[in-house]
Amino acid sequence: MGDISDLDRQIEQLRRCELIKENEVKALCAKRNSDSSDGNENGDSKSCSCLTS
């Protein structure tokens, strides 16, 4: 259940154009990549790279 509240918080921060911690970005990308390997591809594989630029 903690993952969902963390995800909601991170999404809200990003919507407000606020930075999130690098380790949070890595965790989001890892989660996205694991979801993609399950056949839930929702975009190109570079979509997480813009968060670290």
Wavefront OBJ file of the C-alpha trace (Angstrom):
o trace
v 0.000 0.000 0.000
v 2.965 2.341 0.637
v 3.972 2.058 -3.025
v 0.700 3.614 -4.194
v 0.867 6.605 -1.852
v 4.530 7.148 -2.811
v 3.614 6.935 -6.480
v 0.756 9.418 -6.036
v 3.073 11.819 -4.199
v 5.754 11.517 -6.876
v 3.238 12.090 -9.675
v 1.906 15.188 -7.918
v 5.425 16.543 -7.452
v 6.237 15.977 -11.120
v 2.960 17.598 -12.228
v 3.992 20.674 -10.233
v 7.384 20.535 -12.021
v 9.105 19.773 -8.711
v 12.106 17.496 -8.605
v 12.021 14.074 -7.050
v 15.045 12.257 -5.690
v 17.285 10.381 -8.097
v 16.657 7.077 -6.310
v 12.895 7.653 -6.726
v 13.376 8.221 -10.464
v 15.386 5.011 -10.705
v 12.680 3.108 -8.803
v 9.950 4.510 -11.073
v 11.926 3.553 -14.174
v 12.600 0.077 -12.807
v 8.895 -0.374 -12.072
v 7.971 0.892 -15.520
v 10.499 -1.446 -17.130
v 9.203 -4.436 -15.166
v 5.640 -3.527 -16.161
v 6.773 -3.269 -19.792
v 8.266 -6.743 -19.691
v 4.843 -8.006 -18.609
v 3.366 -6.746 -21.888
v 2.043 -3.450 -20.534
v 4.092 -1.233 -22.851
v 2.669 2.303 -22.810
v 5.320 4.308 -24.643
v 8.813 4.274 -25.908
v 11.577 2.826 -23.779
v 13.304 6.206 -23.354
v 10.381 7.891 -21.570
v 12.083 7.722 -18.172
v 15.295 9.298 -19.378
v 13.709 12.756 -19.544
v 13.219 12.715 -15.766
v 16.950 12.660 -15.129
v 18.018 15.329 -17.654
l 1 2 3 4 5 6 7 8 9 10 11 12 13 14 15 16 17 18 19 20 21 22 23 24 25 26 27 28 29 30 31 32 33 34 35 36 37 38 39 40 41 42 43 44 45 46 47 48 49 50 51 52 53
